[in-house]
Amino acid sequence: MKLVVVSAGLSVPSSTRLLAERLAAAVERQTPVEVRMIELRDLAVEIAHNFTNGFPGRALAAALGAVTEADGLIVVTPVFSASYSGLFKSFFDVLDKDALVGTPVLIAATGGTARHSLVLDHALRPLFSYLRATVAPTGVYAASEDWGAEGLPERIERAAGELALLMTAGAPRERGGPETESAGSGAVLDGAVPEPARPAAGAVRPVPEAGGSVPRAAGPGRGVEAPPAADAAGFRVIPFEEQLAALRN
């Protein structure tokens, strides 16, 4: 399986990159994966050019393709102004809107204070829910004081386990490809419920009586629906024509 890690850290070394690497290593301990790391700092110029000319450069196109084909995704951003960074958001703005449908995603962020931990649920989770990704229940936020302290390693392991479980579950991903189309006019996809046959044009469906039986019409009126009978509770459905006639009278 392919695991792609997107890091939006700007400095070298970067706490964002460090958290991304620890999360990827934790997933590797849970299930065999092929890890690819994408540093958005190296793609900043091509992302800006993509906005102005509409075409991704070679490196950006390769990164977008890797994210689209990933079986699982880890995304890590530093917190800027109580939200994800502009570089992080810009990368996912140039990504095709259907690229992450059904993709398992682990969200994570770093910041200078624990007061920004709500960025996971107020910014990152809504973003990837909008992109119709499958977001792991546990997000990981690492403040400056979390490094070397208790709690962070446990959160990393728990989140990595959830992502690994989502990846190995193999949930089908609807991406609009040919595999989602019917194999023919009479084919039924696995798990699909066949549509009941529709009556032929001009045919009249009988109306069941209160006891569940179907009234039989005879003579010249055969094939015409019988007037609706009252049900067991004494209620009767009044046809629209009768209601309209009553209003006119």
C-alpha positions as CSV (number, residue, x, y, z in Angstrom):
1,M,0.0,0.0,0.0
2,K,1.1,3.6,-0.7
3,L,1.3,6.0,2.1
4,V,1.9,9.7,1.2
5,V,3.0,12.2,3.8
6,V,2.4,15.9,3.1
7,S,4.4,18.2,5.3
8,A,3.9,22.0,5.1
9,G,6.8,22.9,7.4
10,L,8.9,25.9,6.3
11,S,12.1,25.8,8.4
12,V,15.0,23.4,8.4
13,P,14.9,21.5,10.7
14,S,11.1,21.6,11.1
15,S,9.0,20.3,13.9
16,T,6.3,19.8,11.3
17,R,8.5,17.5,9.3
18,L,9.6,15.7,12.6
19,L,6.0,15.0,13.5
20,A,5.2,13.8,10.0
21,E,8.1,11.3,10.1
22,R,7.1,10.0,13.5
23,L,3.5,9.4,12.3
24,A,4.7,7.6,9.1
25,A,7.1,5.4,11.2
26,A,4.2,4.5,13.5
27,V,2.0,3.5,10.6
28,E,4.9,1.4,9.2
29,R,4.9,-0.5,12.5
30,Q,1.2,-1.2,12.1
31,T,1.1,-2.4,8.5
32,P,3.5,-2.7,5.5
33,V,3.4,0.5,3.5
34,E,5.5,2.3,0.9
35,V,6.1,5.8,2.3
36,R,6.6,8.9,0.1
37,M,7.3,12.3,1.7
38,I,6.2,15.5,0.0
39,E,7.7,18.8,1.3
40,L,5.4,21.6,0.2
41,R,8.2,24.1,0.9
42,D,10.0,22.8,-2.2
43,L,6.8,23.2,-4.3
44,A,5.9,26.7,-3.3
45,V,6.9,28.4,-6.5
46,E,5.2,25.9,-8.7
47,I,2.0,26.1,-6.6
48,A,1.9,29.9,-7.1
49,H,2.5,29.4,-10.9
50,N,-0.3,26.9,-11.0
51,F,-2.7,29.6,-9.7
52,T,-1.6,32.1,-12.3
53,N,-1.3,29.9,-15.4
54,G,-3.5,27.0,-14.6
55,F,-0.8,24.3,-15.2
56,P,1.3,22.4,-12.6
57,G,5.0,22.2,-13.0
58,R,6.7,18.8,-13.3
59,A,7.4,18.4,-9.6
60,L,4.0,19.6,-8.5
61,A,2.3,17.3,-11.0
62,A,4.2,14.4,-9.6
63,A,3.2,15.3,-6.1
64,L,-0.5,15.7,-7.0
65,G,-0.4,12.4,-8.8
66,A,1.1,10.7,-5.8
67,V,-1.6,12.1,-3.5
68,T,-4.3,11.0,-5.9
69,E,-3.0,7.5,-6.1
70,A,-2.3,7.1,-2.3
71,D,-4.0,4.4,-0.3
72,G,-3.5,6.6,2.8
73,L,-2.5,10.2,3.5
74,I,-0.8,11.9,6.5
75,V,-1.1,15.7,6.4
76,V,0.8,17.9,8.8
77,T,0.8,21.7,8.9
78,P,2.1,24.4,11.2
79,V,-0.5,26.7,12.7
80,F,-0.5,30.2,11.3
81,S,-3.1,32.7,12.6
82,A,-5.1,30.0,14.4
83,S,-5.5,27.9,11.2
84,Y,-3.5,25.9,8.6
85,S,-0.8,27.7,6.7
86,G,-1.5,29.3,3.4
87,L,1.0,27.0,1.6
88,F,-0.8,24.0,3.0
89,K,-4.2,25.2,1.8
90,S,-2.9,26.3,-1.6
91,F,-1.6,22.8,-2.3
92,F,-5.0,21.3,-1.7
93,D,-6.7,24.1,-3.7
94,V,-4.8,23.0,-6.8
95,L,-5.6,19.3,-6.2
96,D,-8.6,17.9,-8.2
97,K,-11.8,18.1,-6.1
98,D,-12.4,14.4,-6.5
99,A,-8.9,13.2,-5.8
100,L,-9.4,12.4,-2.1
101,V,-12.8,10.8,-2.3
102,G,-12.7,7.8,0.2
103,T,-9.0,8.2,0.9
104,P,-8.1,7.6,4.6
105,V,-6.4,10.7,6.0
106,L,-4.6,11.3,9.3
107,I,-4.6,15.0,10.2
108,A,-1.9,16.6,12.4
109,A,-0.5,20.0,13.2
110,T,2.2,21.8,15.2
111,G,2.2,25.0,17.0
112,G,4.0,27.1,19.7
113,T,1.2,26.7,22.3
114,A,-1.4,24.1,23.2
115,R,-4.1,26.8,22.9
116,H,-4.1,26.2,19.1
117,S,-4.9,22.5,19.4
118,L,-8.5,23.1,18.2
119,V,-7.2,23.8,14.7
120,L,-7.6,20.0,14.1
121,D,-11.4,20.1,14.5
122,H,-12.1,23.7,13.4
123,A,-10.0,23.8,10.3
124,L,-8.3,20.6,9.2
125,R,-11.2,18.1,9.7
126,P,-13.8,20.3,7.9
127,L,-11.4,20.8,5.0
128,F,-10.9,17.1,4.4
129,S,-14.6,16.3,5.1
130,Y,-15.4,18.7,2.3
131,L,-13.0,16.9,0.0
132,R,-14.9,13.7,1.0
133,A,-11.9,12.0,2.5
134,T,-12.2,9.5,5.3
135,V,-10.6,11.3,8.3
136,A,-9.2,9.2,11.1
137,P,-11.0,9.9,14.4
138,T,-7.8,10.8,16.3
139,G,-5.8,13.9,15.1
140,V,-2.4,14.7,16.5
141,Y,-1.4,18.2,17.7
142,A,2.1,18.8,19.0
143,A,2.9,22.1,20.8
144,S,6.5,23.1,21.7
145,E,6.1,21.7,25.3
146,D,4.8,18.3,24.0
147,W,8.2,17.2,22.6
148,G,9.8,14.8,25.1
149,A,6.7,14.9,27.3
150,E,4.3,12.1,28.1
151,G,1.2,11.9,25.9
152,L,2.4,12.7,22.4
153,P,3.9,9.2,21.7
154,E,0.6,7.6,22.8
155,R,-1.5,9.9,20.6
156,I,0.8,9.2,17.6
157,E,0.5,5.4,18.0
158,R,-3.3,5.6,18.4
159,A,-3.8,7.8,15.4
160,A,-1.4,5.6,13.3
161,G,-3.3,2.5,14.3
162,E,-6.6,4.1,13.2
163,L,-5.1,5.1,9.8
164,A,-3.6,1.6,9.3
165,L,-7.0,0.1,10.0
166,L,-8.7,2.3,7.5
167,M,-6.1,1.6,4.9
168,T,-6.3,-2.2,5.3
169,A,-10.1,-2.2,5.4
170,G,-10.0,-1.5,1.7
171,A,-13.1,0.7,1.6
172,P,-14.1,1.4,-2.1
173,R,-13.2,4.8,-3.3
174,E,-15.6,6.6,-5.8
175,R,-13.5,8.7,-8.0
176,G,-15.6,8.9,-11.1
177,G,-13.5,6.4,-13.0
178,P,-14.8,3.7,-15.4
179,E,-14.9,1.1,-12.6
180,T,-17.9,2.9,-11.1
181,E,-19.9,2.6,-14.3
182,S,-22.2,-0.3,-15.1
183,A,-20.7,-3.1,-17.2
184,G,-23.8,-3.1,-19.5
185,S,-27.4,-2.2,-19.8
186,G,-28.5,-5.3,-17.9
187,A,-25.5,-5.7,-15.5
188,V,-26.0,-5.4,-11.8
189,L,-23.1,-4.2,-9.7
190,D,-22.1,-6.2,-6.6
191,G,-24.2,-5.2,-3.6
192,A,-26.6,-3.2,-5.8
193,V,-30.4,-3.7,-5.5
194,P,-32.0,-4.3,-8.9
195,E,-34.7,-1.8,-9.7
196,P,-38.2,-3.4,-9.8
197,A,-39.7,-3.8,-13.3
198,R,-41.8,-0.9,-14.4
199,P,-45.3,-1.5,-15.8
200,A,-45.7,-1.2,-19.5
201,A,-47.0,2.0,-21.0
202,G,-50.8,2.3,-20.6
203,A,-51.0,-0.5,-18.0
204,V,-53.1,0.2,-14.9
205,R,-51.9,-1.0,-11.6
206,P,-54.6,-2.5,-9.3
207,V,-55.2,-0.8,-6.0
208,P,-55.1,-3.1,-3.0
209,E,-58.1,-3.3,-0.7
210,A,-58.1,-3.0,3.0
211,G,-57.4,-6.6,3.6
212,G,-54.4,-6.6,1.2
213,S,-56.2,-8.4,-1.7
214,V,-56.4,-6.9,-5.2
215,P,-59.9,-6.1,-6.4
216,R,-60.9,-7.7,-9.7
217,A,-62.7,-5.7,-12.3
218,A,-64.9,-7.5,-14.8
219,G,-66.7,-6.7,-18.0
220,P,-66.0,-3.4,-19.9
221,G,-64.3,-1.9,-16.8
222,R,-61.7,-4.6,-16.6
223,G,-58.2,-3.1,-16.0
224,V,-59.6,0.1,-14.4
225,E,-58.5,0.9,-10.8
226,A,-61.2,0.3,-8.2
227,P,-62.1,3.2,-5.9
228,P,-59.8,3.2,-2.9
229,A,-61.4,1.4,0.1
230,A,-61.1,2.5,3.7
231,D,-58.3,1.0,5.7
232,A,-58.7,-0.8,9.0
233,A,-58.7,2.5,10.9
234,G,-61.6,3.8,8.8
235,F,-59.5,6.3,6.8
236,R,-60.0,6.6,3.0
237,V,-57.8,8.3,0.4
238,I,-60.0,10.8,-1.5
239,P,-58.9,11.3,-5.1
240,F,-58.0,14.8,-6.1
241,E,-60.9,15.1,-8.5
242,E,-63.4,14.5,-5.7
243,Q,-61.7,17.1,-3.5
244,L,-61.8,19.6,-6.4
245,A,-65.5,18.9,-7.0
246,A,-66.3,19.4,-3.4
247,L,-64.5,22.8,-3.3
248,R,-66.5,23.9,-6.4
249,N,-69.8,22.9,-4.8
